[in-house]
């Protein structure tokens, strides 16, 4: 049965192996170049000096290639599900050959198990190889941006990609087994895989572990500025960056530890920074846009006064949890895949044909 | 007479529709059995139940003394050629032989090789490029090279042209002559079955309407033409299968066990097709409008 599976899937295997080799060559050539560039510019920048120019210059490299690779890696597991998973049983149904295969001297369960195990293993190998290549290739970028939890990095490096590939494959298999038609199964595989991936990444992943809380000065907030709100002129700011950690949300609290309301902040600002309140309120501003008054010192003075009374409480996933997150997510996807495969095994053996 | 297939109150339901209902049947061993019946009579369902592609909703079925597909060994004892004779289009003829070899411990490579040589099939040819007749022959080769005790063929010649049809049935007969194998074969055409079968099962609306050796059946049935008023003179044991009347004359198809003595009745031999049609009309009155086909071509 193993030999038969190899014969029946040799074309698919050769195509994917070809793509993999091509990708490896591409990664190797461009990666070589990237690492050389990194070593001669960013890494050569003397410690203690401002290296942001060198870093920016480096990040401007290969922007399109990075986006393309990101897309490819996002879709690669889906493609495995579409071209390996969905047709695995559906094509047998469609062409009627399941009646040939399931009347040979081999149980239907073993027939399915062998095929699923072999192609599942191949999917793992493909995903692992791609992930390994990309992890190496994107090393310089991640070293500069220190943003490993960013979905663009997290999802395509490390071990999660293996889970995605297994899941997409199992999803394709399941749709094929239940719907029995290759094309609809392929379409549903793509749609549901992307839906699950997005939902997991943006809705579930932040809650996998309770985040840490940290107090940080107001100035660490991103894009700090002043703007009108319903309760009057106040200030707004984004969640700060923490190197390689995942900052999820932040809030402004007063010295007593209470969350500062917009009206309290406004009242404080009317007292402490009247110049800004009048500048933003006098029609120089448009709704919702951050504004700094013409004189930067007024701006800085105001922020200093604010920072004496208020600070940020940031909830974040620390950098040290990176691999915990990677393995947990991979485990969940692998578990789901096993469940789906088990369901297919049960469904096919139910002898509905 | 031992049975290769025994069905007892066998039924298969898809949702609300019964594809086969309360079917009780016994098919003897060592015969080439023809299974006829109109579309929807449940022939394919019965065959799929026999090879274990389906499980019964009600009742039971036993093939060669075992439950269909209960084990790899049981699967190996039954050769099956499905309707439309499916093969893997992208696999070559040689790949198919490997497929059979790898999946069947009882595989007989000599049988397979000899048949492929006789048929003159190119081993490197993709199965998708074979003609309908060659495809059917390849499917038959796979089914017999595993040396089954029972060969089940679901309308194997339905989609073949007359020449390929004849060749296929010819090679089937050779297989039967060479190997000790029982055969159950369903077909559109009674004429096909007449050529190769020695036993007939007529399945109508999942009920067995008629069963028996073809020679016996033909000997026991006649067509009678005589005066409409003369029905009383016929022997009481006579079993009328079908009767049609004009004002003065009656035509009967009947099962007779004793000679018809009244000279007013013209007694003719009946061919198998008319016999089968008569039995099928018993349950399906609308079938009388159909011409000589037992089953309309799809």
Boltz contact constraints between the chains, C-beta under 6 A:
constraints:
  - contact:
      token1: [A, 3]
      token2: [B, 102]
      max_distance: 6.0
  - contact:
      token1: [A, 4]
      token2: [B, 99]
      max_distance: 6.0
  - contact:
      token1: [A, 4]
      token2: [B, 102]
      max_distance: 6.0
  - contact:
      token1: [A, 7]
      token2: [B, 95]
      max_distance: 6.0
  - contact:
      token1: [A, 96]
      token2: [B, 84]
      max_distance: 6.0
  - contact:
      token1: [A, 96]
      token2: [B, 86]
      max_distance: 6.0
  - contact:
      token1: [A, 97]
      token2: [B, 86]
      max_distance: 6.0
  - contact:
      token1: [A, 97]
      token2: [B, 88]
      max_distance: 6.0
  - contact:
      token1: [A, 99]
      token2: [B, 82]
      max_distance: 6.0
  - contact:
      token1: [A, 99]
      token2: [B, 86]
      max_distance: 6.0
  - contact:
      token1: [A, 100]
      token2: [B, 86]
      max_distance: 6.0
  - contact:
      token1: [A, 103]
      token2: [B, 51]
      max_distance: 6.0
  - contact:
      token1: [A, 103]
      token2: [B, 80]
      max_distance: 6.0
  - contact:
      token1: [A, 104]
      token2: [B, 103]
      max_distance: 6.0
  - contact:
      token1: [A, 104]
      token2: [B, 104]
      max_distance: 6.0
  - contact:
      token1: [A, 105]
      token2: [B, 72]
      max_distance: 6.0
  - contact:
      token1: [A, 105]
      token2: [B, 75]
      max_distance: 6.0
  - contact:
      token1: [A, 105]
      token2: [B, 76]
      max_distance: 6.0
  - contact:
      token1: [A, 105]
      token2: [B, 104]
      max_distance: 6.0
  - contact:
      token1: [A, 106]
      token2: [B, 72]
      max_distance: 6.0
  - contact:
      token1: [A, 106]
      token2: [B, 103]
      max_distance: 6.0
  - contact:
      token1: [A, 107]
      token2: [B, 72]
      max_distance: 6.0
  - contact:
      token1: [A, 351]
      token2: [B, 55]
      max_distance: 6.0
  - contact:
      token1: [A, 353]
      token2: [B, 53]
      max_distance: 6.0
  - contact:
      token1: [A, 353]
      token2: [B, 54]
      max_distance: 6.0
